[in-house]
């Protein structure tokens, strides 16, 4: 099992990673369920502690693999009513899949 380290975010944000949690096929094939859920729970904890994060969170492991965890909509977008909640996703993917 890899050790995934989160990089400092480049800017503050108003993203809460509250949409449907999606992972790509490559992430499912290469990471354990425990690794995936550990990243997800860490982001949820940080969102709560910081009242939101930047839309892009970056993780790397000791093999220099890079993951992006991307939230699609911030709080303002959700509250505007212009974006249906069923289209709100937060996605965990490898950087090469972006």
N, C-alpha and C positions, 0 to 999 in steps of 0.2 A: 504494500500500500504506500502510495506517495504522500509526501508532506507538502501541502499546498499553502503558499504564503501570499497573503494579499498585499498588493502594492499600495502606497499612499495614493489617494484620489487626487486628481489634478485640480479640482475645484469643488466647492460645496454644492449641494443640490437639494432639490425638493422631490426626489424620487423615493418611493416607499417600497418598491419591489413587492407590490401587493396584488399584481395580476396573476393569471394562471402560470404556474411554474412549469417551464418546458426545458428539456435537455435534448441536444441533438443525438443522432444515432452514434456518432463517433464518441461522444462523451459517454454514452451508455455502454459502449463496447470497451472503452479504455479505463474508466473509473469504476470503483466499487460503489455500491449504494451508500455505504458509510461515508465515502469521500464526498459524494454529491450532496448528501444531506448535511454534512458538516459545513460545507461552504454555504449552503442555503441558510442554515440556522445562524451562522456567523453574521451574514448580511442582515438577517431579521433583527438580531441583537443590536448591530451597529445602527440600523435605521431607527430603532427605538431610542438608543442612547443619544443620537445626534439629530433627531427629528428630521430625518431624511438624509439621503446621500446623493452623490453624482450618479447620473444614469449609467455610467460605465465603471465597473469594478474589475480589476485585473488581478489574476493569480498566476503564479509560476510554481513549478516544482523543481526538485533537484536534478531532473533530466532536462531542464530548461523548456519544458512544454509550457505553453501559455494558454490560459483560459480567459475568456471574456464573460462577464455576467452583466447583461444589459437589460435595463428596464425601459419599456416602450413609452409609458406615459407618466408625466408628473402630476402632482395634486391639482394644479391649475387646469391642466388639460382634462382631467377626469371630472372636475367640478363644472366645467364649461358646458357639458352635455353634448359636445361635438363629437365625442369619441365613445361609442358604446362600450360598456364595461366588458362585454363578452369578447371584445377584440383587444383586451388589455393582457399582454403577456410579459413575463420576465424570462429571459432565455440564457441558459448556460451553454456555451459553445467554445470550441477551440478557436484561437485567433485565426488560424488558417481557413476556418469556415466562414469568416466574416466577409 
